[in-house]
Amino acid sequence: MAAPKTAAVGPLVGAVVQGTNSTRFLVFNSKTAELLSHHKVELTQEFPKEGWVEQDPKEILQSVYECIARTCEKLDELNIDISNIKAVGVSNQRETTVIWDKLTGEPLYNAVVWLDLRTQTTVEDLSKKIPGNSNFVKSKTGLPLSTYFSAVKLRWMLDNVRNVQKAVEEGRALFGTIDSWLIWSLTGGVNGGVHCTDVTNASRTMLFNIHSLEWDKELCDFFEIPMDLLPNVFSSSEIYGLIKTGALEGVPISGCLGDQCAALVGQMCFQEGQAKNTYGTGCFLLCNTGRKCVFSEHGLLTTVAYKLGRQKPAYYALEGSVAIAGAVIRWLRDNLGIIETSGDIEKLAKEVGTSYGCYFVPAFSGLYAPYWEPSARGILCGLTQFTNKCHIAFAALEAVCFQTREILEAMNRDCGIPLRHLQVDGGMTNNKVLMQLQADILHIPVIKPLMPETTALGAAMAAGAAEGVSVWSLEPQALSVLRMERFEPQIQATESEIRYATWKKAVMKSMGWVTSQSPKSGDPSIFSSLPLGFFIVSSMVMLIGARYISGVP
């Protein structure tokens, strides 16, 4: 006879974490924050043209259903009754843009991913509409006019995709970031699905006024986006609707946060001045600035951090965004083939313990904070005949740490009080070489929870604390059970400064590679105008390819 299901674990809360590279569903004990079960599905990315990055919204949605089903099966195997799951939160990759048909439930185009660069011309055209040096967009949104954010992606679809144009003309189209697409689908889709988002995701669209916490008609007019496409905006912690199908049918979705804001909540950064850095596909450093918007003078973004209840106040954050962090590891694996799995990067870097003067600037999608330079592209500098794949692996990890130092320095200047330590999370923090490098390059301690799933935890906390659910306390002592690992700097500050100064030289060399007017094919001036770094990198790639094929390390 099967053992009876147990309710002894107490109320449970689930969290969907929909990221750029994967989808996960995780279930936590709301009393102890213990992770009980989880499942992960990797996602494909499509690159139809240079600089374009797309994903299939239907594949994303199916991955959510699969993760929920498999996690519930695992709970069943542990004799844990899934009826204990009282709420589900959603955390998502931000800015990624979806538009779909509300009558059929079908996407009208692939999701345009946050780091997609196709809209550079759109941004340039829109910039010409802003008079003089006006901060019209940034003053309302906290964001620079950039390819990064959703409004220009949506504008591109409206200009270029006939299916989208026709659906808008006929009143069938709905727009949303990934959270909106998932919540609408999970709560019924064409049969009464809830079209909504939360303040953190809305604040990344460039259509949302972060002062009034409403869609801004003046911004919508500027981008020429019909307001009837937009979802309703709710707080980050309230009941949006009930799941209508699958193992969790009838369970409320009651938490929603953009992934970086979810990590801020999961790290319990509820006090002004507390900050965290998440190492995922990109790298994102957020500092809580309390109930006031702080506008950066050093290239950072101002964003809504969270609003944990309909009647609760909104809190804001300064954010430094790095486009390429974990994505550089994937590139070394998939494009160059110098590692077989992402975990191999730590082994290679550990073999040499130094880059031997090699510096890697992975500006594959231009440079984000603090530069906001779309013309930059990735380069490797300082190569010699001695350089091998181990040094390149080490340089790739160092690049993540140097980029973090750049945004941390900008944040320290804006806030006026330097951080004494850095709280970290995300999948890359399992790499101990990376974490020690980060402490060395920042020359302050780096502190990570031994349970690194703080993004999922933040979404679960918001869902469990919602009015009408109320099974999770958001008091700091509620997470005192979480254990931390600490990395102290192990090199002299002077060495850190020298390495950082050399990195900055490499960054300068990465800029100005792309212009909006591309040379015609066959024009000999294409090569005469390229920087020397182009030929260095080309030679490096051929050298690596030859070594890799021949089996030489």
Buried (B, 14 or more C-beta within 10 A) or exposed (E): EEEEBEEEBEBBBBBBBBBBBBBBBBBBBBBBBBBBBBBBBEBEBEEEEEBBBBBBBBBBBEBBBBBBBBBBBBBBEEEBBBEBBBBBBBBBBBBBBBBBBBEEBEBBBBBBBBBBBBBBEBBEEBEEEEEEEEEBBBBBBBBBBBBBBBBBBBBBBBEEBEBBBEBBEEEBBBBBBBBBBBBBBBBBBEEEBBBBBBBBBBBBBBBBBBBEBEBBEEBBEBBEBEEEBBBEBBBBBBBBBBBBBBBBEEBBBBBBBBBBBBBBBBBBBBEBEBBBBBBBBBBBBBBBBBEEBBBBEBBBBBBBBBBBBEEBEBBBBBBBBBBBBBBBBBBBBEEBEBBEEBEBBBEBBBBBEEBBBBBBBBBBBBBBBBBBBBBBBBBBBBBEEEBBBBBBBBBBBBBBBBBBBBBBBBBBBBBEEEBEBBBBBBBBBBBEBBBBBBBBBBBBBBBBBEBBBBBBBBBBBBBBBBBEBBBBBBEEEBBEEBEEBEBEBEBEEEEBEEBBEBBEEBBEBBBEBBEEEEEEEEEEEEEEEEBEBBEBBEEBEEBBEEBBEEEEE
